[in-house]
Amino acid sequence: MDPGSDTALEALDDVFARWAIVERAPAIAWGLIREGELIGARGLGTLRVGEDARPDATSVFRIASMTKSFTGAALMTLVVDGAVRLDEPVATYVPELASWRGPTTDGPPLTVRHLVSMESGLPTDDPWADRHLDLSPEGMDALIEAGAAFSWTPGTAFEYSNLGWGLVGRVIERTAGTTPQRLVTERLLGPLGMTNTTWTRPPGANVAEPYRWQDDTWVAEPEPLGDGTIAPMGGLWSTVSDLARWVTFFCDAFPPRDDRDDRPLARWARREMQQPRRMDRIESVRTRPSGPARTVAFGYGIGLSMRLDPRLGTSVSHSGGVPGYGSHMRWLPDRRMGVVALSNVTYGGMGAACAEALEVLADLDALPASPSHAAAPALRDAATRAIELVNHWSDDAARALFADNVEADEALGRRAKEAADAVARHGALTLESLDVETPQRGDAIAADGLVKIELELNHEGKVQWWFVQDRTKPSDAPIVTDPTTLRALPRCAYVVLRPTADVLDAFERWQGEVLDRLGREPPRVIAAPHATLKAFGGSAAPLTSADEERIAALVEAWAAATPPIELRATSLDAFEEDDGNAVPVALLDMSAGLGAALRDLWDRAGAASLPTADSDRFGADGWKGHLSLCYLRARPHPAIWEPLHAWLRLHDTRGAAATSYEAELVAFGDGDGVERRLGRYPLSG
């Protein structure tokens, strides 16, 4: 969906209308920015309570701490000019700060980066700073002379400090020979055409009056404070239209490229501001009040916050709040899309509103796709040569392609066999695509996605990592790794098929969902994915070494007569164990090859009078092929189990299918508490 469509914009308007109710905001002005254009802007409510004064994209609000990004950008112009170094002690530029040290004697000197990345160790001071925006130069002098208490040793923890940004203003003043306000205006606001962004309240009727909600009514806040030495942290006034230019200015820094770089601040410096140099926290967030929670990480760059989100990727943002106003801007730099919201209520929570707005666009499939990484020419060349090497192996060609570590890591003879096996199963390979992870790392895809050649180049442009992954080749990882379970197993053996390719991928998704829904309780055992075809032996009739030899011979003969078997998932469900515990499973289609192969195996085992297992009571016709998603050691509480069981039964497996080309015979209970592989047998009938 086009994010600028009426449907998308109306959905966003509903979001901000709801947040106007939640935050008791008399007015909200919001805008949506895409590729440098304000594609949607609307206003809700009134700029002045009791009047018909609907805001629009040109209405002026105080943007408070969003100002930090402007002051940070002004500082970065001095960094680009070479006048300031971020990692220099701040006392280099403001000598009277030399006595400002953290609470421990082993702390480092306070640096400029400590101040701009919220790691100075100074305490959070929002209530105090919001009432001191107009602090005079003499007042700042006295404050610096008096010193400050620190919460943390500099450089060790995130803590949001507004005073720190007042000190950044002093650094700018000492190095630029002008106030930070003038530097911001002359080097940024003017060149960017942000004519309605000012340090003092502008005249006119299109300015939002400040309110707070108190005793079930809106109460006018006192006249906003004027400009001063704390204002670099939060003094600016602006509009949705102007802030759309500011968001565009930062989005335009991506991706790095060779184009002309003639904006007021170099692209590399704008990108530097948007890097999470100090991580803040990891927490579960519910971006939509009625939606699911997910875990995201928060960090801080230079006057900007970052959120690392598994759904949306990296978002860059900053909120602003002072008595009478609450504001926020948020953008997705790789998608070049952002949203801005301004309100005229004390500390109005526009951050949550903007986050929900982007979530709604994602729900509507109205966000541009994140751009994929472009492969370096050397990686594209390596992918082409990799396919040729697999098809026509030559040690000389391999050495020409590989860095010198590859042969040392694994002999070329083994790598050649790996390649030959892939060609034998799938035929000559053709490069179908190159999945790029980074410009120097990616996967060459062939055989309808069943073969993946992992490639990673080194500084010379040679392949330092090479792995031919045949997705139809089963894992050789141990099936059971839980020591308690291994020690308890009697001497027994199992014939299993390991899922591969799409079924293995689906299994990992289903298993992850089950584990997430189970939470921390009850305890469970995880086994490598496998479908059991037949069990032998058990507590009542432990196997002997002779039994194992007979079983292995029978399985080998059965596999030689059995063609490859398709494993196709039909549904999810749960089995009830004899001990009352439940086993979440993925059920497999038994109507064709799998069912016939299983019945033949059981018939052969019966005819050979091999030791039976307790599961033989089901009979071949009653056996349900399955993949156990986990084994529970206790039955979950009904409040957990009943929703999980309902989810299992309703979940659509979408017919995930893959072919198994070999069977495996594994044994347990030899007294050492280990799993033993008795053999792997190609299905070659």
N, C-alpha and C positions, 0 to 999 in steps of 0.2 A: 504494500500500500504506500502511496505517496504521503510522506509526513505532512505535506502542505495541503492535503485534501481536506474538504469540509468535515469528513468523518473523523479524521485524525485530530484536527483542531478542536472540534466539538468535544471529543473525548478528553483532550487536555483542559479545555475550559471547565469541564465537569470536575476534574481533579482539583484545579485551583479554586473553584467555587466551594468545594467541600472543605478545603484547607482554610478558606476565608471564614467558614463557620467554626471550624475547630480552633483556629487561632484568634477568633473574634476580631478579625482585621476589617476596619472600615473600607479599605481599598487594597486591591492587588492589581498591579500591572505586570503582565508576563509576556515573554516573547520566545519564539523558537527560531534558532539560527541553523542554517545548513549551507555549507560551501560558501561562506562569506555573505549570505543574504538573509535578511530577517524575513522568513517566509510566513510567519504568523505572529500577530501581536494583538492582544486584547486586554481590556480593562474591566474590573469588577468593582462594584461599590462606589464610594465617593471619596474624593480628596478631603472634603470638609463635612463632618457629620452635620446632618440637618439640611444640607444643600444638594442639589442635583449637579454634581461635579465629577462625572465618571472619568477615571484616569485613562490615559492612552500611552502610546510608546514614547511620547515626548514629555510626559509628566515627570517631575523631579522629586526624587526621594533621597534621603541620606542613606548611603550604602555602607557606612561604618567599616567593619574590618575587611570588607572587600578592597578597601584602600591599600591594604598591605601588598597586594600584587602590583599596584602602581608604584609604591615606594620601592618594592623589590626590583621592578624593572628599571627604575631610575638608578638604583645602586648598580645594576648590571651594566648600564651604559658606562659607568665609571670603571667597572671591571674590564669591559671590552677596550676601553681607552688605556688601560694599564695603570690607572690611578689608584685602584683598590684591588687587593688580593683577598679572596674570601677566607683563606686559611691563615691570614695574618692576625696576630693579637690585636684586638680592638684598640688597645692602648697605643699602638703604633700611630693611629690616626687621632685618638682622643687620649692624650697622656694622662689626664686626670682619672681615667678608668683603670690605671695600673693597679690600684689597691683593691679593685673588685675581684675577689677570688671566691671560689666555691667553699662549701662547708668542710672540706677535708684538705689537709696539707699536701696531699699527693695529686691534687687536681691540676689540669693544664691551664695555661693562660686562657682567658676568655677571648674567643675569636669572633670575627665578623660572621663566619658561617654558623657558629653556635647561636648567634642572635637571630639570623634570618630563617634557620631551620627548626626553631623552637626547641633547642637543646642547650640553652644557656644555663639551665638549672634555676633560673628565676621563677618565683611562684606565679601561678595563674592569678590574674588580677583584673578580670573583666569589670566587676562592679566599681572598683576604684578608678580604673583608666577611663571608663565611660563618662565619669564626672570630672575628668581633668584634661579633656582634649585641648583646652585653651591655656594650658600651663605656659607661663611666660619663659623666655630664655633664662631670666634670673632664677626662676623657680626650678628649672632643670639644673642649673649650676648648683643650687643648694642641695637638690636631691642627689646629684652625683657625689658631692662632697660628703654628704651624710652616710653614703654607702647603702648597701641593700642586703637583706637576708636571702639566702639561697635555699631552695628545696633540695637540689641535687648538685652533685659535682658536674661541671660543664662537660657536655659530650657523652653523658651516660644515660640520659632518659629524655623522653618527650615531655615537655610541659609548656603549655601555651602562655606566652608572656607578651603583653602589650607594651610594657615598659621597655622590653628589649627592642621593640621597633621604634620607640622614641629615641633610643640610643643609636639605632641605625640612621635615624634622621640627623643626629649629631655627627656621625661619620661622614654622611653626605655633605653636610655643611662645611666641615673642615677640609674635605678633599676637593669639593667642587667650587668652593668660594661663594656659594649661594644657598638659599634654603631648599630643603627637599621639595617643598611645595612649588617653588619656581622651577626647579629642575624637571619635576613631573610635567608641569604645564608646558614648558618650552620644548622639551625633548620628546614628549609622548603625546599629550592631549592635542596640542596644536597640529603637529604633523599627521596625526590620525584623524583629524577632523572631528574630535569629540568636543564640540563647542558648548555643549550643555552640561559638561562635567566641570565642577568648580569646587573650591575649597571653602567657600562661604555660601550661605543660603542665598539663592538668586531671588530677585524681585519677581512679582507677577502672580497671577492666579493659578497657574498650572503647577503649583508646588504642593505636595501632600503635607497636610498639617499632622503633627505627631499626637498620638493618643495611646492611652493604656486602658485596659478593661478592668474596672474596679467597681465593686458593689453593684454588679449587674448593669453597668452602663459604661459608655465611653467617657473618659475624663481626659481633657487636654493636658498634654505634658507641657512643662515650662518651655520657654523659648530655647531652642537647641544651642548648645555651646558653640562659640566661634572657633577660629583657627588658633593653633598654638603648637608647642613643641611635642605634644603627645599625638597631635593630629596625623602625623605620618602613619599611625597605626589604624586610624579609623575616621578621618575627617571629611572625606569627599562626599559630594552630592552628584547624582547622575540620573540617567534615564535608561529605559529599555533600549532605545535606539542607539544611544552612545555605547552601552555595554555590549550590544551586538557587534560593534566594531572591535571592542576589546577582546571578546571571545574569538572572533575571527582572527585577530592578530596572533593569538596563541595557537589556534588550530593550524594556521598557515605555517607554523614552524615545522610541521610534519608533512611528508617524510623528509629526511635529509636528502639534499639534491644539489645539482650543479647550477640551478637557475640563478638569476640575479638576486642579490640579497641587499635590497636598498630600503628596507623598512627602518623605522627609528631605532630598533634594537636587533642585532644580528640573530639569525635563526638559532644558532647554536646556544646563544645565551637564553633565548626563550625556551628552548628545550631543557636547558639546565634547570630553569625554574620549575619545570614540570616533572622532575625526577624525585622519587621519594627517598631523600637523603637521610631522613630520620623516621624510622618506623614508629608508629604510635601504638597500635593494638590490633588484635584479631578478635572479631566478635561475630555473633550471629545477628543478622539484621532481617527484618521483615519489611521490604521496601513498599509493598502494598499491604495495607492493614488487613485485607482479607486473603492475602497470598501466602505462599510458603516462605519459610526462613531459609537463609543460606549464609554461609560463613564468608566474610570478606576481610581483607587486611587494609589498614589505614596507615598512611604515611604523610610526611610533610616535606615539601621542597623548599622553594624560596618565595614566601608570601602566598603559596598555593598548597592546597591539600590534595592528596591522591587517594583513590580507593581502588583496590585491586579486586575485581569482581569476577567470579567464574562465569557469569552469564554475559555481562556487558563489556568485560575487559577492563582497561584502565580508564577511570574517569578522573578529571581534574576539576577542582571546585574551590570555592570559598564562600563562607557565610558572612553576614554582617548583622550586628544587633547593637543598638543603643536605645536609650529611653525614647520611645515614640516611633521606632523603625525596626524592621527586620527584613533582610534581603539575602539573596543567594544567586550564584551563577555556577553552572556545572556544564562540562562538555566532555565529549568522547573524542580525544584528539585523532585517533586513527580513523574514525568515521566522519570527522569534520562536522560534527553536529553538537549543538548545545542549547541550553535553556536558561533563561533569566527570570527571576520573579522578585518584585519589590513590594513591600507592604508598609503601612503606616500604623503599626501597633507595636508596642514595646516588645522587642526580642521575638517578633513574629517568626515562626519556624518554617521559613521558606525552603530550607535545605531538604526537609522531608518531602515537601511538595514537589520540588524539582526532581528529586530522586524518583518519586512515583511517576512523574510525567515521562521520564525516559523509560521506565518500566512498562508503562502503558503503550508507548510506541513500540517497544520490543514485543509485547503481546499482540499488537496489531500487525506485526511484521513490517513496520514502517521505518525501521532504522536501516541505514545503508549497511551493507556487509563490510566487515573489517577487511581491509586490503590484505591480500596474501603477500608473503615475502617473495621477492624476485630472486631467482638463482643467479649467483655469479657466473660469468661465462665459463670459468674453470669447472664449476659444478655441473653445468649442462654438458660440457665436453666429457667430464668423468662419467656421467650417467650413460652417454652413448658408448663410450669405450667399455664400461662395465658390462653392458648387454653383450657386446661383441666378445668380450673375454669369457663370459659364461658359456656362450654358444660354441666358441672355438678356443678352448683354453690353451695358453702358451705361457710357460714360466717366464720367458723373456718379456712378453707383453704385460704380464702381471707385474714384473719388477719395474717396468717403465711407468706403470700407472701408480703403483704403491709407493708410499714412503718407506724408509728402511726399517721401520718398526714392525710392519705388517707380517713379513716373513718370520721375524723373530718371535712374534706373538703366537703364530701358528704356522706349521710347515705348509708350504705351497701344495704339497701332495694332498694333504687333507682338504685344503680349500678347493683344489681341483675336483676332488671327488664330490664335495658339496655341490659344486656347480654342475657336474655331470649328472648327479641324481636329480636335480631340478629339471634339466633338459630331458632326461629319460622319462620323467613323469608327465611333463607338460609340453614337450616338443620345443623346437627352437623358439627362443624368447624374442619378443618385440617390445621396444620401449613404448608403453602406453601413456605414461604420465610421469612427472617428476614432482613428488610431494616435498615441498621446500619447508624446512623447519627454520633455518637461517640461510643467508646467502651462501654459506660454505658447508651446509649440512642438509641432507635430504635423502629421500628414498626413491630409487628407480622402481617403477611399478610395471609388472608384466603378468602375462597369463591370466587376464581378467581379474587382476588384483590378488591372485593366489601366490605370486612370487614377489618379494620385496627385497631389493638390494640396498642395504643401509650404507650410506657413504658420508664420510666426514673428511674434509680437507684440512691440511695443516697450513702453516705460514708460507710454505713453498707452492701451495696449490696442488699438492699430491695427496692421494687417498691415505689417510692414517688410520681410518676405521673402515672395515669391510666385513659385511655379514650378509650372506645369502639366506634369507628366511623363506622357506617353503611353508606357507600357511596350512598346507594339508599334512605337514609332518607333525605328529603329536609330540607333546612335551615329554621329557624324560625326568621331570621332577618327581620326588617321592610323593606318593598319594597321601599317606598319613605321616604327619610330623609331630603329632602330640604325644609326648613320652608316656603320659598316663594311659592313653588309649592303646598305644603299642604294647605296653607291659601287660595289659589286661586281655589282649587278644589270644585265643587258643591257637594251636597250630592248625592253620587253614590256608586255603588258596582261592584266588578269584581270577576268573577270566574277564577282562575289562576292555572296553573301547574308550579311547580318550577323544573327546570332541576337539575339533580343529576349526580354523577359519571362522565363518560367521556364527556358528553355534558356540564356539569358545568365546567370541566377543559378546554374544548375547548372554551367555552364562555369567560372565563377569559383571554385566549390568544388573542382571536379576539378583545375583548374590549380593551385590553392593546395596541394592534397594532393600532386600530382606534384612541385612545386618543393620542398616540405618533405621529401619522400622522397629527392630528389636531393641535398639538402644543398648544400654550397658548390661542389662539382665535379660534372660538368664545366661549362665555360662554356656558356651557352645564350642564345638570342635569344627575346624575348617579342614576339609580334605581337597586335594587337587581334583578338578572335575573329571568324572569317569562314569561310564555306564557299565554296570555289572551284568554280564550275560549268564554266568554260572558260578556258584560257590561250591567248594569241596571241603569236607571236614568241619570240625568245630569242637565244642566242649565235650559233647557226647562221644565223638569219634575223632580224636586228634589224628592228623596225618603223620605218616612216617616218611622217611627219605625215599623209600621205595615207592610209596604212594605218589609222591611229588614227581618222580621220574615217569611213572605211568601216565599221570595227568599231563605232563609236558609233552609226551609223545602223542597222546590223543589230540591235544590242542594243536600241535604242529600239523598233524594230518588233516584235522578239520579245517584249519586256516588255508592249507594248500588247495582244498576243494571248494573254498568259499570265495565268491567275488567280493570286491570292495562293498562296504555297507553304508548306505545313507542314514545318517542320524537327522531326523526332522522333529523339531519340537512342536507339540500340538497345543500344550496348555501348561499352566502352573497349578500346583495343588499342594497337598500335604498328606503324608502317610502317618498312620498311628503305629508306633512301635509297641512291642509286647510290654514294655515297661511303662507305657502310658505317655511317653514323650512323643512329640511331633517332629516330623522331618519335612521341611519345605522342599519341594522337588519340581523339576521341569519334566513333564511327561513326554515320551517319545512315541512316534508313530510306529505301531507294530504290525501294520497291515501288509507290508511288502517285504523288502529284503531283510530288515532287522528281525522280524518275526520268524521268517523261514530259517535264517541262520541260527537263531537261538534254539528253535525246535530241533534242528539237526544236531547241534552241540549236545543238547540234553539227551537226545536219543542215543547218540554215540556213547555218552557217559554212562547211561543206564545199561546199554548192551555190554559195556566193558566192566560192569559191576564196580565202578569206582566209588570211593567213599562219598556218601551223600552229605548234604548240609541241611541245617534247619529250614532254609528257604525252599528246599525241594517240595515241601508240603503244598506250595502254590501250584506246582506243575508248570510245564512250559507254556501251556495255553492260558494259564492264569497269571503268568508273570507280566508285570507292567514295566516296560523299559523306562528308565528314568535317569536323571542326573540329580543327585542330592545337593541342594544348595548349602546346607550346613546340617550339623547334628547337634541337637540340643541336649544338654545334660539335665535339664529340668524343664518342666512345662511352664511357658510364660504365663504371667497374670492375664486373665481374660481381657482386661482393658488393653493389653498389648496384642494378645494372640488373635482375638476376634477380628479387629480391623485388618491385621496382617493376613489372616486366612481369607477374608473377603477380597482383599487386594489380589492375592494369588489367584483366586478363582475367576476374577474379572479381567486379569491382565491378558492382553493380546500378545502372543509370542510372535505373531506375524510370520509364522512358518519358517523360522530360522532353520537352515539346513546346511549340512556339510558332509563330505564323504570321508569315511575312515578306511585307510588302506592297510592297517595292521592291527592285530590283537595283541594283548599283553597278558602274561600270567604272572601274578604277584603272590607272594606267600608271607605269612606272619607267624609269630608264636614259636620261634626257635629257641626261646629262652633268653635271648639277648635284647629283646624288645626293639628289634629293627625290622624294617620292611626289606624283603628280598625279591629281586626280579628274577624269575625263573626262565623267562624268555620273551622275546618279541617276535611275532610271526606275521609275515606279509600275507594279506588276504589276496591270493593269487588264482583262485578258481575261475 
